[in-house]
Amino acid sequence: MNTQDQKSSTLRFTAPEAVVTVRDLYKSFGDRKVLRGLNLDLYDRENLVILGKSGTGKSVLIKCMVGLLKPDSGSINVLGYDVPSLNARELNELRLQVGFSFQLSALYDSMSVRENLEFPLKRNLGIYDRKELNERVMKSLQDVGLESAANLRPAELSGGMKKRIGIARTLILNPKIMLYDEPTAGLDPETSAEINELILTVRSKYQTASIIITHDITCAHQVSDRVIGLFDGTNKVEGTFEELKKQNPKELQAFFNY
């Protein structure tokens, strides 16, 4: 084998695998057309940022990806699952492998942090052994830097702490894909930077592929391997952050020239 053949063989062997593939996705609500032929690929261990203004369909996209919304047409393949065709049991199998970090953290106010993290272990995995529950809870809290918060209630947490606990509750099931919906919304710049760093840490520790939905250009810069600009219901522009900043497409000028 010559040098060129060796290089080609190496490239083929190391080429990233698509863990999410979306093609020609359409979704409307009555007369309001939200997604209009969107195409997307997410690769293994990639952080993909979907950047766009509020109301452009970013959250609708990820809800379609986990079967919370059914598309009007198009294909969605996530971890080998043809999402629109899945029954309830198959959707549950898929959702156990996809972590969804909600914009408002979605913690149960009546439960302590510990109880919030134990809940998915009991409900989804049937784990009730106190020692195992405690080990898993403390590991997840350690991974987000909040071991000391185990016995607090959500009302006692700051906005940034709630975000971290929401991420910890998602990580406790060891997902293969993370979906972050506006992870820095409502946070001050310092706390936002901490959440961005946590997103990178999660990818490193858990080997996840991630989609980060945001309109925060600083978040996009700090966490992205690749950026898709979602406008008018489709992926108008795509590239690395630096490529798009250099190109300065008209759709992103309001973001880059803030």
N, C-alpha and C positions, 0 to 999 in steps of 0.2 A: 504494500500500500504506500503510495507516495504521500508527500506532505499535504498536498491539497485534499486528497481523499481522507487523510486522518482528520484534518480540520473540519471537513464536511460531516464526517461521522460523529465527531464530537458535538457539532452544532445540532445535529439531529437528535442526539442522545439527551442533550441538556435543554432542548427547546421546551418552554413552559407549556403546561397543559391547561386548556380552558376548563375551568370548573363551573362557569356560568356562560351560557350562550343565549342571547336574545335576538330574534330576527323579526323585522316588520311588525312591531308591536303597536297595536291601536287600542285605545281605551277612551270612551266618551261617557259623560254623565248627562243624559238627555241631549240637548243641542250643544252642549259644551264639549268640544273635542280637546282632550288633554294630551294623550300620546298619539302621535301621527307618524307611524312607521319607524319607530326607534330600533336601532341595532346596537348591540353591546356584547363585548367579550370581557370576562374577568379571568385572569390567569392565576395559577397556583402561587400562593404567597405574595400576591400583588396587592398594593394599596391603590385602589382606583377611586379618584374623587369625581363625583358628578356635581358640577358647578352650575348654578343657575339662579335666577331671581325666584322669589316666593311665588307659588302658584303655577310653576312651569311643568309640574308633573313628576318631580323628583321622588316625592314620597309615594305617589301612586305607583311608580315603577317598582319600588322594592316591596310594596304590598302585593303587587302582582307576582313577584318572584317567589313569595312564600305562600301564595294561595289565599291571602286575605281578600284579594280582589280578583275577579275573573276577567281576563282581557276580552275585548270584542273579537280580535283576530291576532294572528301572529304566533310564534313559537317561543317557549321559555324552557330551557334545559338547565337544571341546577344539580350538580353532582350526579349526573346521569339520569335524573328524574325528569320526565316530561310533565312539567308542573300543571298545565291546564287540564290534563287528563286524569290527575290523581284522585283517588277516593279518600275518604276521611282517614283511614288507617295509614295509607301511604303518605298523606300530607303530614301526619304526625311523625312518621319516620324521618321525613325530610327536615321538619322543623327542629328536631332534636340535634341536627347537624348544622343548623344555621342560627347563629346568635343575633338577636334583634335588640339593639340598644335604642330605646325610644327617646324622643326629644325631651320628654318630661320625666324620664327615668322609670315611671310606672311602678313605684314601690307601694306596698300595702301599708297605709298609715297606722293600721291597728296592730301591726307586727313589728317586732324589733328587727334590727339589721340581720341578726343571726337567723331569725325565723323567716325573713324574706329570702335568704339564701338557701335555707333548708327546704323551702316549699317546692322548688322544681325538682330537687333530689327525691323527695317523697312522692310527688305526683307523677313524675316522668320515669324515674328509675326504680321506684319502690324501695328506696333505702331508708331504713328506720333505725339502724344500729347507731346508738348514740356516739360511740367512738369514731365511726366512719364519717358520720355527719359532721362532727366537730373538726376532724382533720380536713375535710373538703372545704368547709366554711372558712377555716383559718387560712388555708392555702390561698383561696380566692381573695380573701381580704388582704393577705400579705402581698399578693400580686398587684393590687391597686393601692397599696400603701396605707391601708386603714384598719389594721388589726385591732386598734384600740376602740373602734366604733361598733364592735359586735353587739353590745347590749343597748345601744342607743336606738331611739325611735326616729323615723324619717323627719319628724318635725324638729328634731334637735340637730339636723344636718344642714350645712350650707349648701348652696346650689351646686358647687363643685364636688362636694362630698356625695351628694345624691347621684350625680353623674357617675362617679367612681363606683358607688355601690350598685347602681344599675348595670354597669359593665361587669362587675364581679358576679352578679347573679346570672348573667349570660354566660360568663366563662366557666361557671361551675359545672356545666354539662360538656365541656371540652369541644366546642363547635369547630367545624372545619372552615366555615365562612362566617365573618362578622359583617353585619349591616348596621352602620351608624347613621341615625337620622338627626341631622343638625346637632352634632355633639358639643359644639361650643356656644349654642344659642343662649343668650341671656347671661353669659359669664363675662367677668372683667378680663382684660388682656392677660394678666398674670395667670389666672386660673385657666383660661383658654389654652395658654402655652403648656400648662401642666397636663391638660387633657390630651392635647396633641402628642405630647411625649408619651403618654400612656398608650395611645393608639399604636405608636411605633413599638413600644415594649410588648404589647399584646401580640403583635405580629411575630416578634422575635421569640417570645417564650412559647407561644401556642402554634406557631407555624401556620397561621391563618391567612386566607385571602380575605380582603375586606373591600366593601364599597362604602364610601363616606359621602353622604349627602350633605351639601353645605352651600351657603352663599357667602361664607367667610373666606376671603382670599388668603388671609394669613394661615388659616387651617389648611387650605389647599396647598400652599407653598410648603408647609412644614411636613405634611404626612404623605403626600402623593408620590407614587411612581409614575402615574399617568393621570391626565385630566380629560374628562369629557365635558364640553359645554352643552347643556341641554336647553334649547330655546325653541319655542313654537312646537313643542311636543316631539322634537327629534334631536339627534346628536349632530349639532351644527359644526362643531370643531372638536378636534381631538389631538393630543400630543402630550409630551412632558410639560411641566409647568414652565420651564425655561424656554422651550420651543414656542409655546403659546404666547409667553410674554414678549418674546422677540418678534413674533408675527403680528401681535397686537390686533387680532381680528375685531371687527366692529362690534360683534356680539359681546366681547369680553372687555371692551375699552372702559366701561363704567366700573369694572372690578379692578383692572390694572392701574387705572389712572385716578384711584381714590385719593 
